[in-house]
């Protein structure tokens, strides 16, 4: 029977929290901007970590997303080294940054629900 709160999920939470602070305080790349970490997934062997990010003021285009992710990927080595100083792990996972579209999907679904409710009130 699997544990409800496994070691990898605990490490994911610690990595997510520390990376959010590091990106906010240490990264001064203008390509990154106001980025927040929404989720981190560490593999079972603790070699890789998928870091899902979203930007607070949103993106205007797909090119902005790619530029932001490129800036984060360029800073991945620095972030990994700084994470190693803050987190007591034998192996610090390799960081891979991905854009989290769940916030945009949530706004889209909210707009659809509001539109459906407005249509029901008219009837």
Protein Blocks (a to p, Z undefined) as FASTA:
>chain_A
ZZfbdfklmmmmmmmmmmmmmmmmmmccfklmpaddfbdcddfkomaccdddddfklpfb
fklmmmmmmmmmmmmmmmmmmmmmmpccfbdcdddddddfklmmmmmmmmmmmmmmmmmm
mZZ
